[in-house]
Structure formats: structure tokens, C-alpha cells
């Protein structure tokens, strides 16, 4: 008889915490189950088979058993440990920020295959030097906002719904561009170049970002928009944002 309480899924470890003497609590962001919390028995022991499987950022295939309140990890196989990200301060901070975003923005068992794929792809690209790190992060932020119900409307005025080709104002109440006729309240003025770049970032897949080359000024404008939306729409403000600012100064 098949035990329906056992699940196999790909997952990224977004957070860990010591639990009892030898165990860990591990937060997985999974392909099939969304965000889950699992007990990993004996994971703190130096010879445990789960030691490498439960390192932060580790991406693998996992088998978990659903208990009354928590899952329990039974088996696992590493697909990419992403431990190379830990050797570079910039990459470490950006990858930690990605995991923190998932943790604060996603509720338990809320499944989004698209967001899961975007997280894994972004981690792969971050582990290389192929793309601008900041563009990677901005792209992921916009896709996270869309997946969690805070998508920006940029092809139409977010207030009157009239079609617009570009705008110089983003409403943070109506989540989108504002035409010349509508009131501009509780939002941000941005250049039309930044507006078009926002639209491009929202619609292009993460692995196609190499096509985009933005000035420092435009990237700063986009960051203002995403930072405000993230800070004001989720229950917690990501602490990693402060570290990101420190790195850039």
C-alpha cells in the first residue's frame, strides 16, 4: 500500500535552525508543496547523512513525511549545493536576500511552480559572473511580487485603465503607471527609461537578462520602486536589504 503522507519534491533550503540536541528545523521552498518546515533528525551530528543535505541554499531532491504539525526528512539527494555563493560577500548577501524574500512573502504550502523555477534559475545565474547581480535581484523581486499578488500594471493606467505606452509616475496604492490625466498621489516619479526597463524586467525570463544594459541611475530608480513595494506589502521587512545597501556604499 502506498503511503500518501510521503512526498518527493525538489527544494531549496531557505533557512535552518537548531532543534533539540542533534536535530535541525529546516525550511524548504519546494516545487510541489510550496514552503514547508521539516524536522531533520540527527542533522547536527558530524557523521550524519543529512549534514550536507541541510546546508543553507542547498538545492536537491527530497523525500519528506507529513506528520501532524511538521514534515520529517527521510531521504535526499543534492543537485547543487550552491556553497560557492558563500565564498563571495556580494553573492552571499544577495542569495541570503532571495531566501529571506521567499520566507517572508510565501505562506506555508502555497505552491508556485513559476516562482520556484525563478528562484533556482536566479541562484544558478548568481553563482556565475555572467549577469549583473543587481538586475538579477530586481528581476526576481518583480516576479515574486507578481506571484504573491502585487503585480504592477504598466501597459494601462492603473487608475483609469486607459492604455499607455509609458509614464513617469508609479502609483504605490494602485500598483502601476499613472497617465497624465490621473492624480499622482502616494507614488514615485521615475524616468520613462526606468518605466520601460521595469516593463522589460517584468516580462523577460531571468535567463534572458543579458539583453538588458541599464545605467546606474535607472537601476537605482527601479530599486526604489521594488524596495517600497516589498517593505510595505509583506509582514516583515527583509533585514538583508540593509546589508545590500552597506555593500554598495
KOLKOL-616485 format. One record per residue (C-alpha): y, x, z; residue number from 1. Coordinates in nm, 4 decimals. Each point is the difference from the previous one (the first is absolute). Layout:
yy Y | xx X | zz Z | voro NUM;
...
This chain:
yy 0.0000 | xx 0.0000 | zz 0.0000 | voro 1;
yy 0.3486 | xx 0.1314 | zz -0.0926 | voro 2;
yy 0.2402 | xx 0.0424 | zz 0.2908 | voro 3;
yy 0.3227 | xx -0.1653 | zz -0.1176 | voro 4;
yy 0.1946 | xx 0.1746 | zz 0.2774 | voro 5;
yy -0.0391 | xx 0.3423 | zz -0.1678 | voro 6;
yy 0.2547 | xx 0.0931 | zz -0.2663 | voro 7;
yy 0.0328 | xx 0.2927 | zz -0.2394 | voro 8;
yy 0.3469 | xx 0.0849 | zz -0.1247 | voro 9;
yy 0.2256 | xx 0.2826 | zz -0.1080 | voro 10;
yy 0.2743 | xx 0.0736 | zz 0.2500 | voro 11;
yy 0.2799 | xx 0.2330 | zz 0.1062 | voro 12;
yy 0.0425 | xx 0.0913 | zz 0.3668 | voro 13;
yy 0.3583 | xx -0.0838 | zz 0.0924 | voro 14;
yy -0.0126 | xx 0.0586 | zz 0.3767 | voro 15;
yy -0.2338 | xx 0.1167 | zz 0.2770 | voro 16;
yy 0.0035 | xx -0.0144 | zz 0.3789 | voro 17;
yy -0.2272 | xx 0.1437 | zz 0.2695 | voro 18;
yy -0.2198 | xx -0.2642 | zz 0.1581 | voro 19;
yy -0.2102 | xx 0.0598 | zz 0.3107 | voro 20;
yy -0.1498 | xx 0.3468 | zz 0.0499 | voro 21;
yy -0.1532 | xx 0.0755 | zz -0.3383 | voro 22;
yy 0.1023 | xx -0.2863 | zz -0.2264 | voro 23;
yy 0.2917 | xx -0.0783 | zz -0.2291 | voro 24;
yy 0.1804 | xx -0.3094 | zz -0.1132 | voro 25;
yy 0.0656 | xx 0.0317 | zz -0.3727 | voro 26;
yy 0.2276 | xx -0.2164 | zz -0.2120 | voro 27;
yy -0.1290 | xx -0.0243 | zz -0.3559 | voro 28;
yy 0.1867 | xx -0.1408 | zz -0.2972 | voro 29;
yy -0.2877 | xx -0.1258 | zz -0.2095 | voro 30;
yy -0.0517 | xx -0.1237 | zz -0.3531 | voro 31;
yy -0.2116 | xx -0.3040 | zz 0.0937 | voro 32;
yy 0.1070 | xx -0.0896 | zz 0.3553 | voro 33;
yy 0.3684 | xx 0.0934 | zz 0.0181 | voro 34;
yy 0.1135 | xx 0.1738 | zz 0.3179 | voro 35;
yy -0.2695 | xx 0.0161 | zz 0.2683 | voro 36;
yy -0.0524 | xx 0.1759 | zz 0.3321 | voro 37;
yy -0.3357 | xx 0.1606 | zz 0.0741 | voro 38;
yy -0.1640 | xx 0.1745 | zz 0.2935 | voro 39;
yy -0.1610 | xx 0.3291 | zz -0.1012 | voro 40;
yy -0.2592 | xx 0.1019 | zz 0.2578 | voro 41;
yy -0.0145 | xx 0.3701 | zz 0.0845 | voro 42;
yy 0.2679 | xx 0.0913 | zz -0.2553 | voro 43;
yy 0.1677 | xx 0.2458 | zz 0.2411 | voro 44;
yy -0.3134 | xx 0.2104 | zz 0.0441 | voro 45;
yy 0.0186 | xx 0.3293 | zz -0.1917 | voro 46;
yy -0.3418 | xx -0.0515 | zz -0.1619 | voro 47;
yy 0.0490 | xx -0.3669 | zz -0.0807 | voro 48;
yy -0.0702 | xx -0.1079 | zz -0.3576 | voro 49;
yy 0.3111 | xx -0.2175 | zz 0.0305 | voro 50;
yy 0.2406 | xx 0.2819 | zz 0.0888 | voro 51;
yy 0.1054 | xx 0.0834 | zz -0.3576 | voro 52;
yy -0.0343 | xx -0.3626 | zz -0.1095 | voro 53;
yy 0.2673 | xx -0.1157 | zz 0.2439 | voro 54;
yy 0.2797 | xx 0.2482 | zz -0.0620 | voro 55;
yy 0.3406 | xx -0.1522 | zz -0.0830 | voro 56;
yy 0.0554 | xx -0.0603 | zz -0.3759 | voro 57;
yy -0.3703 | xx 0.0282 | zz -0.0754 | voro 58;
yy -0.1032 | xx -0.2144 | zz -0.2981 | voro 59;
yy -0.3635 | xx -0.0975 | zz -0.0224 | voro 60;
yy -0.2734 | xx -0.2595 | zz -0.0292 | voro 61;
yy -0.0813 | xx -0.1563 | zz 0.3353 | voro 62;
yy -0.2579 | xx -0.2392 | zz 0.1392 | voro 63;
yy 0.1268 | xx -0.2031 | zz 0.2951 | voro 64;
yy -0.1532 | xx -0.2623 | zz 0.2238 | voro 65;
yy 0.2110 | xx -0.2984 | zz 0.1094 | voro 66;
yy -0.0159 | xx -0.0566 | zz 0.3742 | voro 67;
yy 0.1670 | xx -0.2699 | zz 0.2081 | voro 68;
yy 0.3420 | xx 0.1690 | zz 0.0095 | voro 69;
yy -0.0300 | xx 0.3314 | zz -0.1851 | voro 70;
yy -0.2002 | xx 0.1589 | zz -0.2759 | voro 71;
yy -0.2364 | xx 0.2904 | zz 0.0683 | voro 72;
yy -0.0416 | xx 0.2843 | zz -0.2485 | voro 73;
yy -0.3639 | xx 0.0563 | zz -0.0970 | voro 74;
yy 0.0086 | xx 0.2352 | zz -0.2989 | voro 75;
yy 0.2520 | xx 0.1721 | zz -0.2222 | voro 76;
yy 0.0481 | xx 0.2306 | zz -0.2963 | voro 77;
yy 0.3187 | xx 0.1979 | zz -0.0707 | voro 78;
yy 0.1493 | xx -0.0440 | zz -0.3469 | voro 79;
yy 0.3139 | xx 0.2061 | zz 0.0727 | voro 80;
yy 0.1051 | xx 0.1224 | zz 0.3423 | voro 81;
yy 0.3625 | xx 0.0636 | zz -0.1111 | voro 82;
yy 0.0147 | xx 0.2650 | zz 0.2712 | voro 83;
yy 0.2020 | xx 0.2213 | zz -0.2367 | voro 84;
yy 0.2940 | xx -0.2326 | zz 0.0658 | voro 85;
yy 0.0045 | xx 0.1204 | zz 0.3610 | voro 86;
yy 0.0881 | xx 0.3571 | zz -0.1047 | voro 87;
yy 0.3391 | xx -0.0933 | zz -0.1467 | voro 88;
yy 0.2673 | xx -0.1515 | zz 0.2245 | voro 89;
yy 0.1527 | xx -0.2126 | zz -0.2749 | voro 90;
yy -0.3351 | xx -0.1333 | zz -0.1190 | voro 91;
yy -0.1188 | xx -0.0568 | zz 0.3566 | voro 92;
yy 0.3086 | xx -0.2021 | zz 0.0857 | voro 93;
yy -0.0076 | xx -0.2051 | zz -0.3189 | voro 94;
yy -0.3721 | xx -0.0779 | zz 0.0337 | voro 95;
yy 0.0459 | xx -0.0920 | zz 0.3679 | voro 96;
yy 0.2804 | xx -0.2312 | zz -0.1063 | voro 97;
yy -0.2273 | xx -0.1717 | zz -0.2547 | voro 98;
yy -0.2611 | xx -0.0647 | zz 0.2680 | voro 99;
yy 0.2615 | xx -0.1233 | zz 0.2448 | voro 100;
yy 0.1352 | xx -0.2405 | zz -0.2614 | voro 101;
yy -0.3465 | xx -0.1473 | zz -0.0545 | voro 102;
yy -0.0490 | xx -0.0329 | zz 0.3744 | voro 103;
yy 0.3272 | xx -0.1848 | zz 0.0663 | voro 104;
yy 0.0110 | xx -0.2098 | zz -0.3180 | voro 105;
yy -0.3590 | xx -0.1228 | zz -0.0284 | voro 106;
yy -0.1686 | xx -0.2418 | zz 0.2371 | voro 107;
yy -0.3656 | xx 0.0355 | zz 0.0958 | voro 108;
yy -0.2447 | xx -0.1089 | zz -0.2732 | voro 109;
yy 0.2767 | xx -0.0666 | zz -0.2553 | voro 110;
yy -0.1577 | xx 0.1175 | zz -0.3264 | voro 111;
yy 0.1974 | xx 0.1456 | zz -0.2910 | voro 112;
yy -0.2031 | xx 0.1964 | zz -0.2527 | voro 113;
yy 0.3181 | xx 0.0938 | zz -0.1846 | voro 114;
yy 0.1672 | xx 0.1442 | zz 0.3102 | voro 115;
yy -0.3175 | xx 0.1882 | zz 0.0910 | voro 116;
yy -0.0148 | xx 0.1575 | zz -0.3474 | voro 117;
yy 0.3689 | xx 0.0911 | zz 0.0209 | voro 118;
yy -0.0502 | xx 0.1693 | zz 0.3371 | voro 119;
yy -0.2937 | xx 0.2094 | zz -0.1223 | voro 120;
yy 0.1747 | xx 0.0919 | zz -0.3265 | voro 121;
yy 0.3178 | xx 0.0974 | zz 0.1851 | voro 122;
yy -0.1962 | xx 0.2237 | zz 0.2388 | voro 123;
yy -0.1744 | xx 0.1687 | zz -0.2950 | voro 124;
yy 0.3320 | xx 0.0623 | zz -0.1760 | voro 125;
yy 0.1640 | xx 0.1164 | zz 0.3213 | voro 126;
yy -0.2741 | xx 0.2592 | zz 0.0410 | voro 127;
yy 0.1067 | xx 0.1533 | zz -0.3313 | voro 128;
yy 0.3384 | xx 0.1313 | zz -0.1067 | voro 129;
yy 0.0049 | xx -0.2069 | zz -0.3176 | voro 130;
yy 0.2673 | xx -0.2519 | zz 0.1001 | voro 131;
yy 0.3210 | xx -0.0334 | zz 0.1977 | voro 132;
yy -0.1054 | xx -0.0882 | zz 0.3566 | voro 133;
yy 0.3000 | xx -0.2259 | zz 0.0563 | voro 134;
yy -0.0708 | xx -0.2044 | zz -0.3124 | voro 135;
yy -0.3601 | xx -0.0394 | zz 0.1112 | voro 136;
yy 0.1108 | xx -0.1334 | zz 0.3375 | voro 137;
yy 0.2630 | xx -0.2357 | zz -0.1460 | voro 138;
yy -0.2555 | xx -0.1364 | zz -0.2465 | voro 139;
yy -0.2510 | xx -0.0605 | zz 0.2783 | voro 140;
yy 0.2625 | xx -0.1669 | zz 0.2218 | voro 141;
yy 0.0896 | xx -0.2460 | zz -0.2755 | voro 142;
yy -0.3645 | xx -0.0812 | zz -0.0670 | voro 143;
yy -0.0638 | xx -0.0476 | zz 0.3719 | voro 144;
yy 0.2974 | xx -0.2368 | zz 0.0265 | voro 145;
yy -0.1329 | xx -0.1995 | zz -0.2952 | voro 146;
yy -0.3527 | xx -0.0172 | zz 0.1426 | voro 147;
yy 0.1255 | xx -0.1237 | zz 0.3374 | voro 148;
yy 0.2352 | xx -0.2698 | zz -0.1288 | voro 149;
yy 0.3344 | xx 0.1808 | zz -0.0341 | voro 150;
yy 0.0168 | xx 0.0536 | zz -0.3736 | voro 151;
yy 0.3413 | xx 0.0606 | zz -0.1576 | voro 152;
yy 0.1205 | xx -0.2318 | zz -0.2789 | voro 153;
yy 0.1801 | xx 0.2190 | zz -0.2549 | voro 154;
yy -0.0339 | xx -0.1809 | zz -0.3358 | voro 155;
yy 0.1844 | xx -0.3085 | zz 0.1293 | voro 156;
yy 0.2809 | xx -0.0533 | zz 0.2469 | voro 157;
yy -0.1734 | xx -0.0466 | zz 0.3347 | voro 158;
yy 0.2504 | xx -0.2752 | zz 0.0928 | voro 159;
yy 0.0640 | xx -0.2159 | zz -0.3095 | voro 160;
yy -0.3079 | xx 0.1208 | zz -0.1958 | voro 161;
yy 0.2042 | xx 0.0739 | zz -0.3149 | voro 162;
yy -0.1579 | xx 0.2735 | zz -0.2132 | voro 163;
yy 0.1748 | xx 0.3360 | zz 0.0368 | voro 164;
yy -0.0518 | xx 0.3292 | zz -0.1801 | voro 165;
yy 0.1387 | xx 0.2084 | zz 0.2867 | voro 166;
yy 0.2157 | xx -0.0383 | zz 0.3092 | voro 167;
yy 0.1952 | xx 0.2154 | zz 0.2418 | voro 168;
yy -0.0940 | xx -0.1867 | zz 0.3178 | voro 169;
yy -0.3275 | xx -0.0612 | zz 0.1860 | voro 170;
yy -0.0102 | xx -0.2937 | zz 0.2404 | voro 171;
yy -0.2054 | xx 0.0840 | zz 0.3062 | voro 172;
yy -0.0151 | xx -0.3688 | zz 0.0974 | voro 173;
yy -0.1232 | xx -0.1301 | zz -0.3369 | voro 174;
yy -0.2011 | xx 0.3125 | zz -0.0892 | voro 175;
yy 0.1434 | xx 0.0860 | zz -0.3346 | voro 176;
yy 0.2857 | xx 0.0559 | zz -0.2397 | voro 177;
yy 0.3148 | xx -0.2124 | zz 0.0020 | voro 178;
yy 0.1906 | xx -0.1024 | zz -0.3125 | voro 179;
yy 0.3785 | xx 0.0353 | zz -0.0384 | voro 180;
yy 0.0654 | xx -0.3655 | zz 0.0900 | voro 181;
yy -0.2005 | xx -0.0264 | zz 0.3241 | voro 182;
yy 0.1265 | xx 0.1083 | zz 0.3446 | voro 183;
yy -0.0791 | xx 0.3528 | zz 0.1073 | voro 184;
yy -0.0803 | xx -0.0190 | zz 0.3690 | voro 185;
yy -0.2475 | xx 0.1868 | zz 0.2190 | voro 186;
yy -0.1109 | xx 0.2540 | zz -0.2549 | voro 187;
yy 0.0717 | xx 0.3314 | zz -0.1645 | voro 188;
yy 0.2053 | xx 0.1072 | zz -0.2996 | voro 189;
yy -0.1965 | xx 0.2343 | zz -0.2221 | voro 190;
yy 0.0592 | xx 0.1529 | zz -0.3405 | voro 191;
yy -0.1510 | xx -0.1660 | zz -0.3061 | voro 192;
yy -0.2002 | xx 0.3175 | zz -0.0530 | voro 193;
yy -0.1591 | xx -0.0425 | zz 0.3441 | voro 194;
yy -0.0595 | xx -0.3690 | zz -0.0707 | voro 195;
yy -0.1863 | xx 0.0786 | zz -0.3213 | voro 196;
yy -0.1938 | xx 0.2778 | zz 0.1734 | voro 197;
yy -0.1050 | xx -0.2463 | zz 0.2722 | voro 198;
yy -0.1306 | xx -0.2379 | zz -0.2639 | voro 199;
yy -0.1858 | xx 0.2817 | zz -0.1752 | voro 200;
yy -0.1583 | xx 0.1172 | zz 0.3278 | voro 201;
yy -0.1137 | xx -0.3518 | zz 0.0823 | voro 202;
yy -0.1723 | xx -0.0546 | zz -0.3328 | voro 203;
yy -0.1564 | xx 0.3373 | zz -0.0770 | voro 204;
yy -0.3305 | xx 0.1154 | zz 0.1463 | voro 205;
yy 0.0158 | xx 0.2890 | zz 0.2458 | voro 206;
yy -0.1832 | xx 0.2395 | zz -0.2313 | voro 207;
yy 0.2624 | xx -0.0487 | zz -0.2752 | voro 208;
yy 0.2953 | xx 0.1133 | zz 0.2128 | voro 209;
yy 0.0219 | xx 0.3299 | zz -0.1867 | voro 210;
yy 0.1935 | xx -0.1926 | zz -0.2663 | voro 211;
yy 0.2900 | xx -0.0530 | zz 0.2390 | voro 212;
yy 0.2631 | xx 0.2632 | zz 0.0770 | voro 213;
yy 0.2714 | xx -0.1141 | zz 0.2409 | voro 214;
yy 0.3052 | xx 0.1708 | zz 0.1410 | voro 215;
yy 0.0299 | xx 0.0700 | zz 0.3725 | voro 216;
yy 0.2738 | xx -0.2649 | zz 0.0238 | voro 217;
yy -0.2118 | xx -0.2735 | zz -0.1595 | voro 218;
yy -0.2987 | xx 0.0855 | zz 0.2211 | voro 219;
yy 0.2252 | xx -0.0261 | zz 0.3064 | voro 220;
yy 0.1179 | xx -0.3463 | zz -0.1092 | voro 221;
yy -0.3565 | xx -0.1225 | zz -0.0451 | voro 222;
yy -0.0959 | xx 0.1401 | zz 0.3387 | voro 223;
yy 0.2797 | xx -0.1999 | zz 0.1666 | voro 224;
yy -0.1421 | xx -0.3209 | zz -0.1451 | voro 225;
yy -0.3642 | xx 0.0635 | zz 0.0945 | voro 226;
yy 0.0881 | xx 0.1370 | zz 0.3443 | voro 227;
yy 0.2019 | xx -0.3092 | zz 0.0858 | voro 228;
yy -0.2716 | xx -0.2389 | zz -0.1199 | voro 229;
yy -0.2743 | xx 0.1822 | zz 0.1889 | voro 230;
yy 0.2016 | xx 0.0374 | zz 0.3206 | voro 231;
yy 0.0996 | xx -0.3667 | zz 0.0068 | voro 232;
yy -0.3118 | xx -0.1827 | zz -0.1166 | voro 233;
yy -0.2816 | xx 0.1512 | zz 0.2016 | voro 234;
yy -0.0641 | xx -0.0216 | zz 0.3737 | voro 235;
yy 0.0533 | xx 0.3723 | zz 0.0553 | voro 236;
yy 0.2197 | xx 0.2626 | zz -0.1582 | voro 237;
yy -0.2016 | xx 0.2959 | zz -0.1342 | voro 238;
yy 0.0597 | xx 0.3024 | zz 0.2213 | voro 239;
yy -0.0844 | xx 0.2335 | zz -0.2879 | voro 240;
yy 0.3267 | xx -0.0970 | zz -0.1700 | voro 241;
yy 0.1905 | xx 0.2089 | zz 0.2510 | voro 242;
yy -0.2204 | xx 0.3008 | zz -0.0724 | voro 243;
yy 0.0502 | xx -0.0502 | zz -0.3727 | voro 244;
yy 0.3771 | xx 0.0118 | zz 0.0499 | voro 245;
yy -0.0330 | xx 0.3133 | zz 0.2115 | voro 246;
yy -0.2027 | xx 0.1748 | zz -0.2707 | voro 247;
yy 0.2611 | xx -0.0748 | zz -0.2667 | voro 248;
yy 0.2981 | xx 0.1209 | zz 0.2057 | voro 249;
